[in-house]
Amino acid sequence: MDIFSRAIQATPWLRDQSLPVQLPVIALAAIVASVALNVASQLLIPRSKSTPPMVFHWFPFVGSAVTYGMDPYTFFHENRKRHGDVFTFLLLGRKVTVALGPKGSNLVLNGKLNEVSAEDVYGAVTVPVFGKEVVYDVPNAVLMEQKRFVKAGLSTENLHVYVGQIVDEVENFVANDSTFSALKAGKPAVIDTFQAMSEITILTASRTLQGQEIRESLDKSFADLYHDLDAGFTPINFIMPGLPLPANFRRDRAQQKMSRFYRDIVEKRRAAAEKGGLESAAGGYHDMIATLMEQKYKNGRPLSDIEIAHMMIALLMAGQHTSSATGSWALLRLASKPEVIRELYDEQVRVYGDGTPGSFRPLDYETNKTQLPILDSVIRETLRMHPPIHSIMRLALKDLPVPATMGGDGSAGKKSDTQTLIIPKGHSVLAAPGVSAIDPSLWPDAGEFKPSRWLEAGQLKGEESSSTSPSDTVDYGWGAVSTGANSPYLPFGAGRHRCIGEQFAYLQLGTIVATVVRGFEWEIEGGKFPEPDYTSMIVLPKAPARLVMRRRKHAA
C-alpha cells in the first residue's frame, strides 16, 4: 500500500483525482507491471538446459490456459514444432510438462507409484462426486483390488446377457422418445446426436451394469440426482477444487442422496436373500451390484455397503460421458461416409440375415466379437480419431529423467533437445495419446476416417496388445494387462490406471451401432461435419451436431 501511495503522490494528475478514478488506474498499472515482469523473466533470466523448454505466455498465473483450453491439440502440435516432444506450460499457476509421442505416453502412464501420482491430480475432483473409500480416496493397492471386483462383474456370462438388453433399450428408445416421433408418419427424424446418445448410453448402462432398480428410477428422482452430481465434473473444479459454488453445493447433496439410494438397494437385496434362504446375496441378478456384494478383499473382508454404493456411482459417472461422446462421433463419422454404412449393413445381412429382406436373427455376444470385423474396425477408428480424453495427467513425485530415445521414433520431437531433460518434482506431467493417434508419421492418411486400415486379409491390425507376449504384461492386482503404452493407439489409457471398462465399452458401442445400422440410414443435417468442443473435460461434437435419420425400407 505504501508503494501505491507514493506512486499517487508522485503523479500530480493522479493525486488530484477522486478515489473511483485512482483505483482503476492503479489496477491497470499493476497489471501492466506484472505482465512486463513476467515477460522479462522469461526472456532475460537464463534457464537450465536440463529442464524442459517453457511455452511463452504473457500473463502470470493464467499462463497458457486460454490457448490450451480452446484447442489443446492445436496447442500441442504448435509447441511440439517449436520445442520438441517435451515442453512445459503454465496452467493457472500450475506448471504442466507435456510428454508427447508413444514414448511420452509410456513415461507418464507407466510411471512407478513412487514417481507419479494420479490421485494427487484427480482426487480433488473425483472424491466429492464418487464418494469416500473408493478410487482415489484409498491407497493404490486398495484401488487395484476394487478394479478386480469390477472386472469380475464383466464376466463373459454377464456380457452375453447384456447384448440383448442393450438392443432392447435402443429399440424402445427409438419407438417411444418424442425425438423420433416423425418416423411414425414415415418422415425422417432430426436428432441432436449427443443428446440422443447420452440418453441411450445411460439407458443401456443402467439396464446392464447398474441394475433393475436404477433402470426403473431413471424417469424419477434419480435422473435429477445424476445431473446435479454430473455438474461436479467441470474444468474449474479440476483446476480450482472446493470453490463455494451453488453447483458444488448441489453436487454434495446429490452425492449423499445417491449414496443412500444405492445402499438401500444393497440392504433390500441382502434382506431378500436371507428371507429366501439364498446362499448368495446376488439373488440371481446379472448386474454389478450383485457381483460386488459377493466380492472380498485379499484379507477376507467383504465390501461395505458404502464401498459398493460409491463404486457404483464411480462406474456410472466415469463411463457415461466417454461412451456418449464416442457413440456420437461414430454416428457422425459414419454419416460422412455413407459407403461405410452400406458395408456395415451388408455385414449384418451376411452374418445375421435370415433370408428375408430387412430381417435378422438377434445380435449375440460371440458373433459380435468374432465375426463382425467391419463393425469392430469402425469403433476402433472412431476411438483413434476421437479419444474421449485429450489430456491424461499425473503429479511428478520426484525428478523424472526423460528417455534419451524420445523424439527418435518418427515423431516431430527434437531428439537433441530432450536427451538430458529432467522433469522437476512437483510438475504435473501430461500425456496426450490422441496426438500419436493422428500423427501422419505413424499412420497413413492419419486425418481420414478410414476403418479399412484395421483390416488386412480379414484380420485386425494396429493394436500393439494383440501381439503382446506374456513377458510384456503386468498384473497390478486386477488381472494381467499389456504394458504397451508405447503404442500409438491408447484410447483407454495404459498401465495401472487403464480403463477397466474397455471390454464393455466395445460391446456397448458395437451393439448400439449395429442396432442403428439395421434400422436406419442417416446423414448430417446441413452436410457439415462438426468441430470438436474442448470446453468440457470430454471432447464432444460442437453444437449443432444433428443427424437426419431415415427408416430403411424393410426395417420394422
C-alpha positions as CSV (number, residue, x, y, z in Angstrom):
1,M,0.0,0.0,0.0
2,D,2.9,2.4,0.7
3,I,4.2,1.8,-2.8
4,F,0.8,2.8,-4.3
5,S,0.6,5.8,-2.0
6,R,4.0,7.1,-3.1
7,A,3.1,6.4,-6.7
8,I,-0.1,8.5,-6.3
9,Q,1.8,11.3,-4.6
10,A,4.5,11.3,-7.3
11,T,1.9,11.7,-10.1
12,P,0.2,15.1,-9.9
13,W,-2.6,14.3,-12.2
14,L,-3.5,11.1,-10.4
15,R,-3.1,12.8,-7.0
16,D,-5.8,15.3,-7.9
17,Q,-8.3,12.6,-9.0
18,S,-11.0,11.0,-6.8
19,L,-10.6,7.5,-5.5
20,P,-13.0,5.9,-8.1
21,V,-10.6,7.3,-10.8
22,Q,-7.4,6.4,-8.9
23,L,-8.3,2.7,-8.3
24,P,-8.8,1.6,-12.0
25,V,-5.6,3.4,-13.0
26,I,-3.6,1.8,-10.2
27,A,-5.1,-1.6,-11.1
28,L,-4.2,-1.2,-14.8
29,A,-0.7,-0.1,-13.9
30,A,-0.3,-3.1,-11.7
31,I,-1.4,-5.4,-14.5
32,V,1.0,-3.8,-17.0
33,A,3.9,-4.1,-14.5
34,S,3.2,-7.7,-13.7
35,V,3.0,-8.6,-17.4
36,A,6.2,-6.7,-18.1
37,L,8.0,-8.5,-15.2
38,N,6.6,-11.9,-16.4
39,V,7.8,-11.3,-20.0
40,A,11.2,-10.1,-18.8
41,S,11.7,-13.1,-16.6
42,Q,11.1,-15.4,-19.5
43,L,13.3,-13.6,-21.9
44,L,16.2,-12.4,-19.7
45,I,16.6,-15.0,-17.0
46,P,18.7,-18.0,-18.2
47,R,17.0,-21.3,-17.9
48,S,18.7,-24.6,-17.1
49,K,19.3,-26.7,-20.1
50,S,18.2,-29.8,-18.2
51,T,14.7,-28.5,-17.7
52,P,12.1,-28.7,-20.4
53,P,11.6,-25.5,-22.5
54,M,8.8,-23.2,-21.3
55,V,6.0,-22.1,-23.5
56,F,6.0,-18.4,-23.7
57,H,3.0,-16.7,-22.0
58,W,2.0,-13.1,-21.5
59,F,0.1,-13.2,-18.2
60,P,1.4,-14.6,-14.9
61,F,-0.7,-17.3,-13.2
62,V,-3.0,-17.5,-16.2
63,G,-0.2,-18.7,-18.4
64,S,-1.4,-20.7,-21.5
65,A,-4.8,-21.6,-20.0
66,V,-6.7,-19.9,-22.8
67,T,-4.9,-21.3,-25.8
68,Y,-4.7,-24.7,-24.3
69,G,-8.3,-24.8,-23.2
70,M,-9.7,-23.6,-26.5
71,D,-7.9,-26.2,-28.6
72,P,-5.5,-28.5,-26.8
73,Y,-4.5,-30.4,-29.9
74,T,-3.5,-27.3,-31.9
75,F,-1.6,-26.1,-28.7
76,F,0.2,-29.5,-28.6
77,H,1.1,-29.6,-32.3
78,E,2.3,-26.0,-32.5
79,N,4.5,-26.2,-29.4
80,R,5.8,-29.6,-30.5
81,K,7.1,-27.9,-33.6
82,R,8.8,-25.2,-31.5
83,H,10.1,-27.2,-28.6
84,G,10.0,-31.0,-29.4
85,D,8.2,-33.8,-27.6
86,V,8.7,-32.4,-24.1
87,F,7.8,-28.9,-23.0
88,T,6.3,-27.1,-20.0
89,F,3.4,-24.6,-19.9
90,L,1.8,-22.6,-17.1
91,L,-1.9,-23.5,-16.4
92,L,-3.5,-21.2,-13.8
93,G,-0.4,-21.2,-11.6
94,R,0.4,-24.9,-12.2
95,K,3.5,-26.0,-14.2
96,V,2.5,-28.7,-16.6
97,T,5.1,-30.7,-18.5
98,V,3.8,-32.3,-21.7
99,A,5.4,-35.6,-22.9
100,L,4.2,-36.4,-26.5
101,G,4.6,-39.4,-28.7
102,P,4.3,-43.0,-27.8
103,K,7.3,-42.8,-25.5
104,G,5.9,-39.8,-23.8
105,S,2.7,-41.7,-23.1
106,N,4.8,-44.6,-21.7
107,L,6.8,-42.2,-19.4
108,V,3.6,-40.8,-17.9
109,L,1.2,-43.8,-17.9
110,N,3.6,-46.5,-16.9
111,G,5.4,-44.4,-14.3
112,K,6.0,-46.1,-11.0
113,L,4.0,-45.4,-7.9
114,N,6.9,-43.5,-6.3
115,E,7.4,-41.5,-9.4
116,V,4.0,-40.2,-10.5
117,S,0.6,-40.0,-8.8
118,A,-2.9,-39.9,-10.3
119,E,-4.7,-39.4,-7.1
120,D,-2.9,-36.1,-6.4
121,V,-4.2,-34.7,-9.7
122,Y,-7.8,-36.2,-9.9
123,G,-8.7,-36.9,-6.3
124,A,-10.0,-33.3,-5.6
125,V,-12.5,-33.7,-8.5
126,T,-13.5,-37.4,-8.2
127,V,-13.8,-37.8,-4.4
128,P,-16.7,-35.3,-4.0
129,V,-18.5,-37.0,-6.9
130,F,-17.8,-40.7,-6.3
131,G,-17.6,-40.5,-2.5
132,K,-15.3,-41.7,0.2
133,E,-13.5,-45.1,0.4
134,V,-13.2,-45.8,-3.3
135,V,-11.0,-44.9,-6.3
136,Y,-8.7,-42.0,-5.4
137,D,-9.7,-41.8,-1.8
138,V,-7.9,-45.1,-1.0
139,P,-4.3,-46.4,-1.2
140,N,-3.4,-47.6,-4.7
141,A,-3.3,-51.2,-3.6
142,V,-6.9,-51.0,-2.5
143,L,-7.9,-49.3,-5.7
144,M,-6.3,-52.2,-7.7
145,E,-8.4,-54.7,-5.7
146,Q,-11.5,-52.6,-6.4
147,K,-10.8,-52.7,-10.1
148,R,-10.5,-56.5,-9.8
149,F,-14.0,-56.6,-8.3
150,V,-15.4,-54.6,-11.2
151,K,-13.7,-56.8,-13.7
152,A,-15.4,-59.8,-12.1
153,G,-18.7,-58.1,-12.9
154,L,-17.7,-58.0,-16.6
155,S,-17.7,-61.8,-16.9
156,T,-18.5,-63.5,-20.2
157,E,-21.7,-64.8,-18.7
158,N,-22.9,-61.3,-18.0
159,L,-21.7,-59.9,-21.3
160,H,-23.8,-62.5,-23.1
161,V,-26.9,-61.2,-21.2
162,Y,-26.0,-57.5,-21.9
163,V,-26.2,-57.7,-25.7
164,G,-30.0,-58.4,-25.8
165,Q,-30.7,-55.8,-23.1
166,I,-28.8,-53.1,-25.0
167,V,-30.7,-53.9,-28.2
168,D,-34.0,-53.8,-26.3
169,E,-33.2,-50.4,-24.8
170,V,-32.2,-48.8,-28.1
171,E,-35.3,-50.1,-29.9
172,N,-37.6,-48.9,-27.1
173,F,-36.0,-45.5,-27.1
174,V,-36.5,-45.1,-30.8
175,A,-40.1,-46.3,-30.6
176,N,-41.1,-44.1,-27.6
177,D,-38.9,-41.0,-27.5
178,S,-40.5,-37.8,-28.9
179,T,-37.3,-37.1,-30.9
180,F,-38.2,-39.9,-33.3
181,S,-41.9,-39.3,-33.5
182,A,-41.7,-38.1,-37.1
183,L,-40.8,-41.7,-38.1
184,K,-44.3,-42.9,-37.3
185,A,-45.6,-40.7,-40.1
186,G,-43.0,-42.0,-42.5
187,K,-40.9,-38.9,-42.3
188,P,-37.2,-38.5,-41.4
189,A,-36.4,-37.6,-37.7
190,V,-33.8,-34.9,-36.9
191,I,-32.0,-35.6,-33.7
192,D,-29.4,-33.9,-31.6
193,T,-26.6,-36.5,-31.8
194,F,-25.0,-36.1,-28.4
195,Q,-28.3,-35.7,-26.5
196,A,-29.7,-38.9,-28.1
197,M,-26.5,-40.8,-27.5
198,S,-26.4,-39.6,-23.9
199,E,-29.9,-40.9,-23.2
200,I,-29.2,-44.2,-25.0
201,T,-25.9,-44.6,-23.1
202,I,-27.4,-44.1,-19.7
203,L,-30.4,-46.3,-20.5
204,T,-28.2,-49.2,-21.7
205,A,-25.6,-48.9,-18.9
206,S,-28.3,-48.8,-16.2
207,R,-30.1,-51.8,-17.7
208,T,-26.9,-53.8,-17.8
209,L,-24.4,-52.8,-15.2
210,Q,-26.4,-50.7,-12.8
211,G,-29.3,-53.0,-12.2
212,Q,-33.1,-53.2,-12.4
213,E,-33.7,-50.7,-9.6
214,I,-31.6,-48.0,-11.2
215,R,-33.2,-48.5,-14.6
216,E,-36.7,-48.2,-13.2
217,S,-35.7,-44.9,-11.4
218,L,-34.3,-43.1,-14.5
219,D,-37.5,-41.2,-15.1
220,K,-37.9,-40.3,-11.4
221,S,-35.8,-38.5,-8.9
222,F,-32.6,-40.5,-9.8
223,A,-32.3,-38.5,-13.0
224,D,-32.2,-35.2,-11.2
225,L,-29.6,-36.5,-8.8
226,Y,-27.4,-37.7,-11.7
227,H,-27.5,-34.3,-13.3
228,D,-26.6,-32.5,-10.1
229,L,-23.8,-34.9,-9.5
230,D,-22.5,-34.7,-13.0
231,A,-22.2,-30.9,-12.6
232,G,-19.2,-31.6,-10.4
233,F,-17.2,-32.8,-13.3
234,T,-16.1,-29.4,-14.6
235,P,-12.8,-27.9,-15.7
236,I,-13.0,-25.3,-12.9
237,N,-13.2,-28.0,-10.2
238,F,-10.3,-29.8,-11.8
239,I,-8.1,-26.7,-11.6
240,M,-9.5,-24.9,-8.6
241,P,-11.4,-27.5,-6.5
242,G,-13.5,-26.7,-3.5
243,L,-14.9,-23.4,-4.6
244,P,-18.1,-22.5,-2.8
245,L,-20.3,-22.6,-5.9
246,P,-24.0,-23.4,-6.0
247,A,-23.3,-26.2,-8.4
248,N,-20.9,-27.7,-5.9
249,F,-23.4,-27.5,-3.1
250,R,-26.0,-29.3,-5.3
251,R,-23.3,-31.9,-6.2
252,D,-22.6,-32.6,-2.5
253,R,-26.3,-33.0,-1.7
254,A,-26.8,-35.2,-4.7
255,Q,-23.8,-37.4,-3.7
256,Q,-25.3,-38.1,-0.3
257,K,-28.7,-38.9,-1.6
258,M,-27.4,-41.1,-4.4
259,S,-25.1,-42.9,-1.9
260,R,-28.2,-43.6,0.3
261,F,-30.1,-44.7,-2.8
262,Y,-27.6,-47.4,-3.7
263,R,-27.1,-48.5,0.0
264,D,-30.9,-49.0,0.2
265,I,-30.7,-51.3,-2.8
266,V,-27.9,-53.4,-1.2
267,E,-29.8,-53.6,2.1
268,K,-33.0,-54.7,0.4
269,R,-31.2,-57.4,-1.7
270,R,-29.4,-58.7,1.4
271,A,-32.7,-58.9,3.3
272,A,-34.5,-60.6,0.4
273,A,-31.7,-63.2,0.0
274,E,-31.8,-64.0,3.7
275,K,-35.6,-64.3,3.6
276,G,-35.5,-66.6,0.6
277,G,-32.8,-68.7,2.0
278,L,-30.4,-68.0,-0.9
279,E,-26.7,-68.9,-0.4
280,S,-25.7,-65.8,-2.5
281,A,-26.7,-62.3,-1.8
282,A,-26.6,-61.7,-5.5
283,G,-30.0,-63.3,-5.7
284,G,-29.8,-64.3,-9.4
285,Y,-29.1,-60.8,-10.6
286,H,-26.6,-60.3,-13.5
287,D,-25.5,-56.7,-12.6
288,M,-22.5,-55.1,-11.0
289,I,-24.2,-54.6,-7.6
290,A,-24.7,-58.4,-7.4
291,T,-21.1,-59.0,-8.3
292,L,-19.8,-56.5,-5.7
293,M,-21.9,-58.0,-3.0
294,E,-20.1,-61.3,-3.4
295,Q,-16.5,-59.9,-3.5
296,K,-13.9,-60.0,-0.8
297,Y,-10.6,-58.3,-0.3
298,K,-7.5,-60.4,-0.1
299,N,-7.6,-60.2,3.7
300,G,-11.1,-61.8,3.6
301,R,-13.1,-58.6,4.3
302,P,-16.3,-58.2,2.2
303,L,-17.1,-54.8,0.7
304,S,-19.1,-52.5,2.9
305,D,-22.4,-51.1,1.7
306,I,-20.7,-47.6,1.4
307,E,-17.9,-49.0,-0.8
308,I,-20.5,-50.8,-3.0
309,A,-22.6,-47.7,-3.3
310,H,-19.7,-45.4,-4.1
311,M,-18.1,-47.9,-6.6
312,M,-21.5,-48.0,-8.4
313,I,-21.5,-44.2,-8.5
314,A,-18.0,-44.2,-9.9
315,L,-19.0,-46.7,-12.5
316,L,-22.0,-44.7,-13.6
317,M,-20.2,-41.3,-13.8
318,A,-16.9,-42.4,-15.2
319,G,-18.3,-44.2,-18.2
320,Q,-21.3,-42.1,-19.2
321,H,-19.7,-39.1,-21.0
322,T,-16.9,-41.1,-22.6
323,S,-19.3,-43.6,-24.2
324,S,-21.8,-40.9,-25.1
325,A,-19.1,-38.9,-26.8
326,T,-17.6,-41.9,-28.7
327,G,-21.1,-43.1,-29.8
328,S,-21.8,-39.6,-31.1
329,W,-18.6,-39.4,-33.0
330,A,-19.2,-42.8,-34.5
331,L,-22.6,-41.9,-35.9
332,L,-21.3,-38.6,-37.2
333,R,-18.3,-40.2,-38.9
334,L,-20.5,-42.8,-40.5
335,A,-22.8,-40.1,-41.7
336,S,-19.9,-38.6,-43.5
337,K,-19.1,-42.0,-45.1
338,P,-22.4,-43.5,-46.4
339,E,-20.4,-46.2,-48.2
340,V,-19.2,-47.5,-44.8
341,I,-22.8,-47.5,-43.5
342,R,-23.6,-49.7,-46.5
343,E,-20.7,-52.0,-45.7
344,L,-21.9,-52.3,-42.1
345,Y,-25.4,-53.2,-43.3
346,D,-24.1,-55.7,-45.8
347,E,-22.1,-57.3,-43.0
348,Q,-25.2,-57.6,-40.8
349,V,-27.1,-59.2,-43.7
350,R,-24.2,-61.6,-44.4
351,V,-23.7,-62.7,-40.7
352,Y,-27.1,-62.3,-39.2
353,G,-29.6,-62.3,-42.1
354,D,-32.2,-65.0,-42.3
355,G,-33.0,-64.7,-46.0
356,T,-35.9,-62.2,-45.6
357,P,-35.1,-58.6,-46.6
358,G,-34.7,-56.5,-43.5
359,S,-35.0,-59.4,-41.2
360,F,-32.2,-60.6,-38.9
361,R,-31.7,-63.0,-36.1
362,P,-30.9,-61.4,-32.7
363,L,-27.4,-60.0,-32.1
364,D,-25.3,-62.1,-29.8
365,Y,-22.0,-61.7,-27.9
366,E,-19.9,-64.3,-29.5
367,T,-20.8,-63.4,-33.1
368,N,-20.4,-59.7,-32.4
369,K,-16.9,-60.3,-31.0
370,T,-15.6,-62.7,-33.7
371,Q,-17.5,-62.3,-37.0
372,L,-18.0,-58.6,-37.5
373,P,-14.6,-57.1,-38.4
374,I,-16.1,-54.1,-40.2
375,L,-18.1,-53.1,-37.2
376,D,-15.1,-53.6,-34.9
377,S,-12.9,-51.5,-37.2
378,V,-15.4,-48.6,-37.2
379,I,-15.4,-48.5,-33.4
380,R,-11.6,-48.6,-33.3
381,E,-11.2,-46.0,-36.0
382,T,-13.6,-43.7,-34.1
383,L,-11.6,-44.1,-31.0
384,R,-8.4,-43.4,-32.9
385,M,-9.7,-40.1,-34.3
386,H,-11.8,-39.1,-31.2
387,P,-10.3,-40.4,-28.0
388,P,-12.7,-39.0,-25.3
389,I,-10.0,-37.5,-23.1
390,H,-7.3,-35.3,-24.7
391,S,-5.1,-34.9,-21.6
392,I,-4.1,-37.5,-19.0
393,M,-2.2,-36.0,-16.1
394,R,-0.1,-37.2,-13.1
395,L,1.9,-35.4,-10.5
396,A,5.6,-35.9,-10.5
397,L,6.6,-37.1,-7.0
398,K,10.3,-36.9,-7.9
399,D,12.5,-35.6,-10.6
400,L,11.8,-37.6,-13.8
401,P,14.6,-38.1,-16.4
402,V,13.3,-38.0,-19.9
403,P,14.4,-41.0,-22.0
404,A,17.1,-40.2,-24.5
405,T,15.2,-42.0,-27.2
406,M,12.3,-39.7,-27.2
407,G,11.9,-38.0,-30.5
408,G,13.7,-40.7,-32.3
409,D,10.6,-42.7,-33.2
410,G,9.4,-40.8,-36.2
411,S,7.7,-38.1,-34.2
412,A,8.2,-34.4,-34.7
413,G,10.2,-34.1,-31.5
414,K,13.8,-32.7,-31.4
415,K,15.8,-35.5,-30.1
416,S,18.9,-33.4,-29.3
417,D,16.8,-31.1,-27.1
418,T,15.4,-33.9,-25.0
419,Q,18.3,-36.3,-24.3
420,T,19.3,-34.8,-21.0
421,L,16.0,-33.3,-19.8
422,I,14.7,-33.7,-16.3
423,I,11.1,-33.0,-15.4
424,P,11.2,-31.4,-12.0
425,K,9.4,-32.8,-8.9
426,G,6.1,-31.1,-8.4
427,H,5.3,-30.6,-12.0
428,S,2.1,-32.0,-13.4
429,V,3.1,-34.4,-16.3
430,L,0.7,-34.7,-19.2
431,A,0.3,-37.5,-21.7
432,A,-1.8,-36.9,-24.9
433,P,-2.1,-40.3,-26.6
434,G,-4.5,-38.6,-29.1
435,V,-1.6,-36.8,-30.6
436,S,0.1,-40.0,-31.6
437,A,-3.2,-41.5,-32.8
438,I,-3.4,-38.9,-35.6
439,D,0.4,-38.5,-36.3
440,P,0.9,-38.7,-40.1
441,S,4.4,-40.2,-39.5
442,L,2.8,-43.1,-37.7
443,W,-0.5,-43.6,-39.6
444,P,-1.0,-43.4,-43.4
445,D,-3.8,-40.9,-44.2
446,A,-3.9,-40.1,-40.5
447,G,-6.6,-37.4,-40.8
448,E,-9.0,-39.5,-42.7
449,F,-11.7,-41.7,-41.2
450,K,-10.6,-45.0,-42.7
451,P,-11.9,-48.1,-40.9
452,S,-10.3,-50.3,-43.5
453,R,-6.9,-49.5,-42.1
454,W,-7.7,-52.0,-39.3
455,L,-8.3,-54.8,-41.8
456,E,-5.8,-56.9,-43.6
457,A,-6.7,-60.3,-45.1
458,G,-9.7,-60.3,-42.8
459,Q,-7.6,-59.7,-39.7
460,L,-7.4,-56.7,-37.4
461,K,-4.1,-55.0,-37.1
462,G,-2.6,-51.9,-35.5
463,E,-3.1,-52.5,-31.8
464,E,0.1,-53.5,-30.0
465,S,-1.7,-55.5,-27.3
466,S,-2.9,-58.0,-29.9
467,S,0.7,-59.4,-30.3
468,T,2.0,-58.8,-26.8
469,S,3.8,-61.6,-25.2
470,P,3.3,-62.7,-21.6
471,S,6.5,-61.0,-20.6
472,D,5.1,-57.7,-21.8
473,T,2.2,-57.8,-19.4
474,V,1.8,-57.0,-15.7
475,D,-0.8,-57.6,-13.1
476,Y,-1.4,-54.6,-10.9
477,G,-4.0,-56.5,-8.9
478,W,-6.9,-56.7,-11.3
479,G,-5.6,-59.0,-14.0
480,A,-2.7,-59.0,-16.4
481,V,-2.7,-56.1,-18.9
482,S,-0.4,-55.0,-21.6
483,T,2.4,-52.6,-20.6
484,G,2.4,-51.4,-24.2
485,A,2.0,-47.7,-23.5
486,N,4.4,-47.2,-26.4
487,S,1.6,-48.0,-28.7
488,P,0.2,-45.1,-30.8
489,Y,-3.3,-46.3,-30.1
490,L,-4.3,-45.9,-26.4
491,P,-7.9,-44.8,-26.3
492,F,-8.4,-46.4,-22.9
493,G,-5.1,-45.3,-21.4
494,A,-2.4,-47.7,-20.1
495,G,-0.7,-49.0,-17.0
496,R,-2.3,-49.5,-13.6
497,H,-5.0,-46.9,-14.4
498,R,-6.0,-48.3,-17.7
499,C,-9.8,-48.2,-18.1
500,I,-11.4,-51.3,-16.6
501,G,-14.5,-50.9,-18.7
502,E,-12.8,-51.3,-22.1
503,Q,-14.4,-54.6,-22.9
504,F,-17.9,-53.4,-22.0
505,A,-17.3,-50.2,-24.0
506,Y,-16.6,-52.1,-27.2
507,L,-19.6,-54.3,-26.6
508,Q,-22.0,-51.4,-25.8
509,L,-20.9,-49.2,-28.7
510,G,-20.8,-52.0,-31.2
511,T,-24.2,-53.2,-30.2
512,I,-25.7,-49.7,-30.4
513,V,-24.2,-49.0,-33.8
514,A,-25.3,-52.4,-35.2
515,T,-28.8,-51.9,-34.0
516,V,-29.0,-48.4,-35.6
517,V,-27.5,-49.7,-38.9
518,R,-30.1,-52.4,-39.1
519,G,-32.9,-49.9,-39.0
520,F,-31.6,-46.7,-40.4
521,E,-29.8,-44.7,-43.0
522,W,-28.6,-41.2,-41.9
523,E,-26.8,-38.1,-42.8
524,I,-25.5,-34.9,-41.1
525,E,-28.0,-32.1,-41.2
526,G,-26.6,-29.4,-43.5
527,G,-23.8,-31.7,-44.5
528,K,-21.1,-30.0,-42.4
529,F,-19.1,-32.2,-40.1
530,P,-19.0,-30.6,-36.6
531,E,-15.8,-29.3,-35.0
532,P,-14.7,-30.7,-31.6
533,D,-15.7,-28.9,-28.5
534,Y,-13.0,-28.8,-25.8
535,T,-14.8,-26.7,-23.2
536,S,-15.8,-29.7,-21.1
537,M,-13.5,-32.4,-19.8
538,I,-14.6,-34.8,-22.5
539,V,-14.2,-33.9,-26.2
540,L,-17.7,-33.5,-27.6
541,P,-19.0,-32.6,-31.1
542,K,-19.7,-28.8,-31.1
543,A,-23.4,-28.0,-31.4
544,P,-25.3,-28.1,-33.6
545,A,-24.5,-31.7,-34.5
546,R,-27.7,-33.0,-35.7
547,L,-28.4,-36.2,-37.8
548,V,-31.3,-36.8,-40.2
549,M,-32.5,-40.4,-39.6
550,R,-34.5,-42.3,-42.2
551,R,-36.0,-45.7,-41.7
552,R,-34.7,-48.4,-44.0
553,K,-37.4,-49.6,-46.4
554,H,-37.5,-53.1,-44.9
555,A,-36.9,-52.1,-41.3
556,A,-39.6,-52.9,-38.7
